[in-house]
Amino acid sequence: MYRDTLSLLGPVLPVLSFMGRLPTAMCQLGSLLLVAETSGSLTTAGLAGGALAAGQTVSGPVIGRLADGRGQRGVVLVASLANAVAVAALVLAALAHAATGWLMVLGALAGATVPQIGPLARVRSVALARRSGADDRTVGTVLSFEGTLDEVSFVLGPAFVGLAAALAHPAAALLLAAGLLATCGAAFALHPSALAAEGGTKAATTRTAAAERGRLPRSAYALRITMVLQGAMFGASQAGITALTEKLGAPAQAGLVYAAMGVMSAAVGLSMAAVPARIGLATRWRAATAALVVLSVPLVFVDSLVALYAVVIVLGAAYAPHLITVFGLTERTVPAARLAESMAFLTSGVVGGQALALALSGRLADTYGSAAAFAVAVVAAVLCALLSWTARPVVPTPPPRELTPSP
């Protein structure tokens, strides 16, 4: 199945989209480490990192909507170049020991200009699949592949930042991110596949009245909320892992534990293509959220490094199925003319949920220990499960839409 996916997308697009989305995974941790080192204040670093996350959360759907209405090429090109400049400016300001307010402003700009290459790559890949006449199973494989690229980027991104910080300086990692944005981000914007997504949007526009294009099904909002809760699980898990590894006297293990979870998630994400087509997306969503609940509960009782690795790695097996299924449900249920906006909203929801939960669960962990932070992750998992059983998304049985005009 993945051979067909690579044949469909070509050899260049996956590389460009991966390298273009890698800076997003680098900038959050990179900004925290950079500002912490240059200012000597974890509070200042947290404020700058929080501003970056807030900027990305708010602007992501806006960039997606602009891509829906104006096409990806110009929107992504401008955003990529602007993001490269904003990240470089944040580095220079931090090295110059700028005031906290300026660092927050530049952090917010760096977040607000993130070009949303991950969600927009999904839109392009789905457009190419639909244009080729691919069935829903192939589209599901494409989404699994894109989900895996996301997972790998969010494992390698922080690893690159940590390596750069150890060998040189956190600024080196962020300057590398800025370079990738200016080159690979721009190349992704100008890749011919942008025309496939643009064609799909125009075709949908001509077939659908303005009122119809503006209407989202109720389940779309449930899918957005569940991604915020998924982000909350990430943030709470990160806080709990950090607190527990510090308590056990092995703080350097925190990044490795989180990376191990990401590797497991990516591996399971690749295997999602083998799930039989007769198992519908709604059923997969409920099964994934049930797994999130069952596999997250043991986190509360972990008290050793070995147990932490075991529990977190097993929990990682539930993350990718949930993420991929939610993206798949969104692709099947939202109007084609709002697909990029909806995909960007899902990604921004994860970022926003992660930032909020990290702040909340970090405080809980400081006061009550790692179990309190992990309890936040369990609560988020339970809420995800409740949503999956009450939302009842309506998935069309025929091919949901064509993304190019009929010949």
C-alpha positions in Angstrom: 0.0 0.0 0.0 2.8 2.5 0.8 4.5 1.7 -2.5 1.3 3.0 -4.1 1.3 6.1 -1.9 4.9 6.9 -2.8 4.1 6.4 -6.4 1.1 8.7 -6.1 3.0 11.5 -4.3 6.3 11.2 -6.1 9.8 11.2 -4.5 10.1 14.9 -3.9 6.9 16.0 -2.2 7.3 13.8 0.9 10.9 15.0 1.4 9.9 18.7 1.1 6.9 18.4 3.3 8.9 16.5 6.0 11.8 19.0 5.9 9.4 21.9 5.8 7.4 20.7 8.9 10.6 19.9 10.9 11.1 23.5 12.0 7.7 23.5 13.7 8.9 20.6 15.9 12.2 22.4 16.6 11.0 25.9 17.5 9.0 25.2 20.6 11.8 23.5 22.5 14.5 25.5 20.8 12.9 28.8 21.9 12.6 27.6 25.5 16.3 26.5 25.7 17.5 29.6 23.9 15.7 32.1 26.1 16.5 30.1 29.2 20.2 30.2 28.5 20.4 33.8 27.3 18.1 35.3 30.0 18.9 32.9 32.9 15.2 32.8 33.7 12.9 29.8 33.2 9.9 32.2 33.7 11.0 34.3 30.8 11.6 31.2 28.7 8.2 30.0 29.5 6.5 33.3 28.6 8.3 33.4 25.2 7.5 29.7 24.5 3.9 30.2 25.6 3.6 33.2 23.2 4.9 31.1 20.4 2.4 28.4 21.1 -0.4 30.9 21.4 0.5 32.6 18.1 0.4 29.2 16.3 -2.8 28.1 17.9 -4.7 31.3 16.9 -3.2 31.8 13.4 -3.2 28.2 12.2 -6.8 28.1 11.1 -6.5 31.5 9.5 -3.6 30.4 7.3 -5.6 27.3 6.4 -8.6 29.3 5.5 -6.5 31.6 3.3 -5.1 28.5 1.6 -8.6 27.3 1.0 -9.7 30.6 -0.6 -6.5 31.7 -2.4 -4.6 28.5 -3.0 -1.6 27.1 -1.1 1.2 28.4 -3.3 1.2 32.1 -2.4 0.0 31.6 1.2 2.6 29.0 2.1 5.4 30.9 0.3 4.7 34.1 2.2 4.2 32.3 5.5 7.4 30.3 5.2 9.6 33.3 4.4 7.9 35.4 7.1 8.4 32.5 9.6 12.1 32.2 8.7 12.5 36.0 9.4 10.6 35.8 12.7 12.6 32.9 14.0 15.9 34.5 13.1 14.7 37.8 14.7 13.8 35.8 17.9 17.3 34.4 17.9 19.0 37.8 17.5 16.8 39.3 20.2 17.6 36.5 22.7 21.3 36.8 22.0 21.1 40.6 22.5 19.3 40.0 25.9 16.2 41.9 24.8 13.5 42.6 27.3 10.9 39.9 28.1 8.1 41.9 26.4 10.0 41.9 23.1 10.8 38.2 23.3 7.1 37.5 23.8 6.2 39.6 20.8 8.8 37.9 18.6 7.7 34.5 19.9 4.1 35.3 19.1 5.1 36.3 15.6 7.2 33.2 15.1 4.1 31.2 16.1 1.7 33.2 14.1 3.7 32.8 10.8 4.1 29.0 11.0 3.2 27.9 7.4 1.1 24.9 8.5 3.0 22.6 6.1 1.8 19.4 7.9 -2.0 19.9 7.6 -1.6 21.5 4.1 0.5 18.5 3.0 -2.4 16.3 4.0 -4.7 18.4 1.8 -2.4 18.0 -1.2 -1.9 14.3 -0.7 -5.6 13.7 -0.4 -6.2 15.9 -3.5 -3.7 13.9 -5.5 -5.3 10.6 -4.3 -8.8 11.7 -5.2 -7.8 13.1 -8.5 -6.2 9.7 -9.4 -9.5 8.0 -8.6 -8.1 6.3 -5.4 -10.6 4.7 -3.1 -11.1 5.5 0.6 -8.7 2.8 1.7 -5.9 4.4 -0.3 -6.8 7.8 1.1 -6.6 6.3 4.5 -3.1 5.0 3.7 -2.1 8.4 2.5 -3.3 9.9 5.8 -1.4 7.2 7.8 1.7 8.1 5.9 1.3 11.8 6.6 0.6 11.1 10.2 3.9 9.1 10.4 5.8 12.0 8.9 4.4 14.2 11.6 5.3 11.7 14.4 8.9 11.3 13.1 9.3 15.1 12.8 8.2 15.6 16.4 10.7 13.0 17.5 13.7 14.2 15.4 13.0 17.9 15.9 13.6 18.1 19.6 16.5 15.6 19.2 18.2 18.0 16.8 17.6 20.8 19.2 19.1 18.9 22.1 22.1 17.9 20.0 22.7 21.4 18.8 22.4 22.7 22.4 24.9 20.1 23.6 27.4 20.6 20.8 27.1 24.3 20.2 24.2 26.6 21.3 20.4 26.5 21.1 20.6 29.4 18.7 22.2 27.1 16.1 19.1 24.9 16.1 16.8 27.8 15.6 18.9 29.2 12.8 18.9 25.8 11.2 15.1 25.9 11.5 15.0 29.3 9.9 17.1 28.0 7.0 14.8 25.0 6.4 11.8 27.3 6.4 13.3 29.6 3.8 14.4 26.8 1.5 12.3 23.7 2.0 9.2 25.7 3.0 9.5 27.8 -0.1 10.1 24.7 -2.2 7.1 23.0 -0.8 5.0 26.1 -1.6 6.2 26.1 -5.2 5.9 22.4 -5.8 3.4 21.5 -8.6 1.2 19.6 -6.2 0.0 22.9 -4.9 -2.1 23.2 -8.0 -3.9 20.0 -7.3 -5.1 21.3 -4.0 -6.0 24.7 -5.5 -7.9 22.9 -8.3 -9.9 21.0 -5.7 -10.8 24.1 -3.8 -12.0 25.9 -7.0 -14.0 22.9 -8.1 -15.7 22.7 -4.7 -16.4 26.4 -4.9 -18.2 26.1 -8.3 -20.3 23.2 -7.1 -21.3 24.6 -3.7 -23.3 27.7 -2.7 -21.7 30.1 -0.3 -24.0 29.2 2.5 -23.3 25.5 2.0 -19.5 26.1 2.0 -19.8 27.9 5.2 -21.6 25.2 7.1 -19.7 22.6 9.1 -21.3 19.5 10.5 -21.6 19.3 14.3 -19.2 16.4 14.4 -16.4 18.7 13.0 -16.4 20.7 16.2 -16.3 17.5 18.3 -13.3 16.4 16.2 -11.6 19.7 16.9 -12.2 19.4 20.6 -10.8 15.9 20.7 -7.6 17.1 19.2 -7.3 19.8 21.9 -7.7 17.0 24.4 -5.1 14.9 22.6 -2.7 17.9 22.9 -3.6 18.0 26.6 -2.5 14.4 26.9 0.8 15.3 25.3 1.4 18.3 27.5 0.4 16.5 30.7 2.5 13.4 29.8 5.5 15.7 29.1 5.1 17.4 32.5 4.7 14.1 34.3 7.6 12.5 32.6 9.8 15.5 33.4 8.8 15.5 37.0 9.2 11.8 37.5 12.6 11.5 35.8 13.8 14.5 38.0 12.5 12.7 41.1 14.3 9.5 40.1 17.6 11.5 39.6 17.7 10.9 35.8 16.4 14.2 34.2 18.3 13.5 31.0 16.0 10.5 30.4 12.9 12.7 29.9 13.6 13.4 26.3 14.5 9.8 25.6 11.3 8.6 27.2 9.2 11.0 25.2 11.1 10.1 22.0 10.4 6.4 22.6 6.7 7.1 22.8 6.9 8.9 19.5 8.8 6.1 17.8 6.1 3.6 18.9 3.4 5.9 17.8 5.0 6.3 14.3 5.4 2.6 13.9 1.8 1.9 14.8 0.7 4.7 12.5 2.4 3.0 9.6 0.5 -0.2 10.4 -2.9 1.6 10.2 -2.9 1.0 6.5 -3.5 -2.7 7.2 -6.7 -2.2 9.1 -9.6 -3.8 7.1 -11.8 -1.3 5.2 -14.9 -2.9 6.8 -13.9 -1.3 10.1 -15.4 2.2 9.7 -13.8 5.4 10.8 -16.3 6.0 13.6 -15.6 2.5 15.0 -11.8 3.2 14.8 -12.3 6.5 16.6 -14.1 4.8 19.5 -11.6 2.0 19.7 -8.7 4.5 19.7 -10.1 6.6 22.5 -10.9 3.5 24.5 -7.3 2.5 24.1 -6.2 6.0 25.3 -8.2 5.5 28.5 -7.0 2.0 29.3 -3.4 2.6 28.4 -3.1 6.0 30.2 -4.4 4.9 33.6 -1.1 3.0 34.5 0.8 6.3 34.2 -0.7 7.4 37.6 0.9 4.4 39.4 4.4 4.5 37.7 7.3 4.9 40.2 10.4 3.6 38.4 12.3 4.5 35.2 11.8 1.0 33.7 8.1 1.1 34.4 7.9 4.6 32.9 9.5 3.5 29.7 7.2 0.4 29.5 4.0 2.3 30.1 4.8 5.3 28.0 5.8 3.2 25.0 2.7 1.1 25.2 0.6 4.3 25.4 2.3 5.6 22.3 0.6 2.8 20.4 -2.8 4.5 20.9 -1.8 8.0 19.9 -1.3 7.6 16.1 -4.5 5.6 15.5 -6.4 8.4 17.2 -4.7 11.2 15.3 -4.9 9.5 12.0 -8.6 8.6 12.4 -9.6 12.1 13.4 -7.8 13.5 10.3 -9.6 10.9 8.2 -13.0 11.7 9.7 -12.4 15.4 9.1 -11.4 14.7 5.5 -14.6 12.7 4.9 -17.1 15.0 6.7 -16.2 18.6 6.2 -16.9 20.6 3.0 -14.0 20.4 0.5 -13.8 24.2 0.4 -12.9 24.3 4.1 -10.6 21.3 4.2 -7.3 23.1 4.6 -8.8 25.3 7.4 -10.2 22.3 9.1 -6.9 20.3 8.9 -5.0 23.4 10.2 -7.5 23.7 13.1 -6.8 20.2 14.2 -3.1 20.7 14.3 -3.5 24.1 16.1 -5.8 22.4 18.6 -3.0 19.9 19.5 -0.5 22.8 20.0 -3.0 24.8 22.1 -4.1 21.9 24.2 -0.5 20.8 24.8 0.6 24.3 25.9 -2.4 24.8 28.3 -2.0 21.3 29.8 1.7 21.7 30.2 1.3 24.9 32.2 -1.5 23.4 34.4 0.0 19.9 34.9 3.5 21.4 35.5 2.1 23.3 38.5 0.3 20.2 39.7 3.5 18.2 39.4 5.5 20.7 41.3 2.9 20.6 44.1 1.6 17.1 44.2 4.1 15.0 42.1 4.1 13.4 38.7 1.0 11.3 39.4 -1.1 14.6 39.5 0.2 15.5 36.0 -0.5 12.1 34.7 -4.0 12.3 36.1 -4.6 15.2 33.8 -3.7 13.0 30.9 -6.2 10.4 32.0 -9.0 12.9 32.4 -8.3 14.2 28.9 -8.4 10.6 27.6 -11.8 10.0 29.3 -13.2 13.1 27.7 -11.9 12.0 24.3 -13.7 8.7 24.7 -17.0 10.4 25.8 -16.8 12.6 22.6 -16.2 9.6 20.4 -19.3 7.9 21.7 -21.6 10.9 21.6 -20.5 12.9 18.4 -21.7 10.3 15.9 -20.1 11.7 12.7 -21.9 10.9 9.5 -19.5 9.5 6.9 -20.8 9.3 3.4 -20.8 5.9 1.9 -20.1 6.9 -1.7 -16.9 8.8 -2.5 -17.4 11.9 -0.5 -16.3 14.4 -3.2 -14.2 14.9 -6.2 -11.4 17.3 -5.8 -11.1 18.1 -9.5 -13.8 18.9 -12.1 -15.2 16.0 -13.9 -13.9 15.7 -17.5 
